[in-house]
Amino acid sequence: MPCTTRQTILWPAHTGFSLPELAIGLVLIVIAIGLGAPQLQTLQRGQQLRQAAVALAQLLAAARTTALTNNQPCELETGTNQLSPTNGSCGAPPLPGLNLTPPIRLASPSPRLRFSASGMLTGGPAQQELVLVRADLDSRICVAIERPSALVRIGEAASAASPCRYAS
């Protein structure tokens, strides 16, 4: 009969971290959070700008669809921080406008965007660019709408001086 031996593993009576080890770990975590927080805020601001650009593109698409559906022109007016249908335009019930929160500004070279009854963008340059900016960000988001097809594209510029780049 073979002989078997039992081996007992003894755990040390002290398990866990000592107070200095815990303090050092906590200090490292606080430093990592402190270094990452500003970058997280910048990402959050950029995301808010992108969400506003998507809402703007959706409003432009809704205005075009309304013009097609009602078989009558739909005209949007750009304001300081808003884009809204002009009075009597865009059917009933009226198309809701877009009001941006104060940190986000809307810049547009054209005071009005007009969709014909056939859904085409009329008047103005071949491409109109609406620009969304925040004072606390270097980058900006652009929403371009091409005439006459009313194709809407969203792009981004790395700085105020650089041109907007659109995905192909």
N, C-alpha and C positions, 0 to 999 in steps of 0.2 A: 504494500500500500504506500503510495507516494506521500511524502511529507509536505504539507502546505504551511506556509507561514503567513501570518497576517501582518500587514503593514498599516500602521496608523499614521495618518497625516495630522499633524498638530498645527493649528492655526495660531498665529501669535495673538496674544490677548489684546493687543492694540491694533484695531483696524480703523480706516478712515483717514482724514486729513488733520494735520496739526493746525493750530491757529495761524501761525505765520504762512503756511502753505495756502490756507483759505484766503487770507488777506491779499497775498500776491495774486492769486487767481482772480479775485474780485477786482483788483486794480487793473489787471490786464483786460478784463471784460469791459470796464468803464472806459478805458482808453480806446478800445476798438469801437465802442458805440459812439464816443465823442468824435472820432475820425470819420465814421461813416454817416453820421446824421446830416451834415451839410449836403453830401452827395445825394442822399435819399430825398431831401427837400427839393433839390434841383430836378431830380427825376420826377417827383410828384408835380411840380410846376409845369414841366414839359408835357406830362400826361394830360393835365388840365387843358393846355393849349391844343393838344391833338384832339381831345374830346370836343372842344369848341369848333374845331375845323370840321369834324365829322358832322356835328349838328348843323353847321353852315351848309355843307354839301347836301345834307338831307333836305334842308329848307329849299335849296335851289332845285333839287329834283322834284320836290312836292309842288313847287310853283310851276314847273314845266308840265307835270302831270295834270295839274289843275287846269292849265291853259288848254291842254289837249282834250281833257274830259268835258269841259264846259264849252269848247269850241269858241273861246274868246280870249283876248290877250290878258296876260297876268303881268303886272308890273311891281317890282320890288324897289323900295327906296332905302338907300344906305344912310345911316345916321352916325353919330359919334360912336356909339357902342351897340348899334342895333341894325337889323335888316328886317324890314316889315313891308307888307303889301300896301300900295297906295289906296286911298279911299275908293270904294266901288270896284276895285280890281280884284281878281282872283276868286270870284264866285261867292256864294253864300252856302254855308257859314264861312266867314272870312278865314283865310289861311293864317295860322298863328305866326307871329313874328319871332325873331331871335333877339333876346336882350342878353348881352354879355355882362358878366360881373366886372366891377371896376379894375382889377389888376390886368384884365385882358382888354386890349384895344383893337378895334377893327379899322383898317385903313383901306380906302377904295378910291381909285382915281375917278370913277364914274359915280354920279349921285343916284343913278337909276339903272336897273336891269329890267329889260322888257322881253317877255316871251310872247311870241305871236300865237294865234289860235292853232297853228300847226306845230307848236312846241319848239320853234326855232328862236334862238336869241337874235334880236334885231338891234340895229344901231350900235354905235361905239366901235372900238377897235376889234380886230380879228380875235384877240384873246384879252379878256378882262381878268385882272388879278386882284383878289381880295386878300389882304395880308392881316394876320393875327399876330400881335406882339404883346409881350409882357416887359415891363420896365426892369424887372429883376432877372431877366434871362437874355443871353446874347443871341440865341437862335430865334427864328421866327417861322411860322407856318403859313403857307400860301395855298389859297384855293383858287384855281384857274378855271375859267369857263370860256369855252371856245365858241366863236360865232361862225357859222349859223347853227351847227349841230347841237349846241348846248352840252357838249361833253364836259364833265366836271372832273378835275384831277386835283389831288392834294399833294403838295410838295413841301420841302423844308429847305431853309437857308441856314447855314452855320452861324452867320453873323448878319448884322444890319447892312453891311457893305456888300456882301456876296449875293449873287442871284439865286433865285429859288431853283431847286432841282426836283424834277418830277420823275417818278418811276416810269419805266417804259411800258 
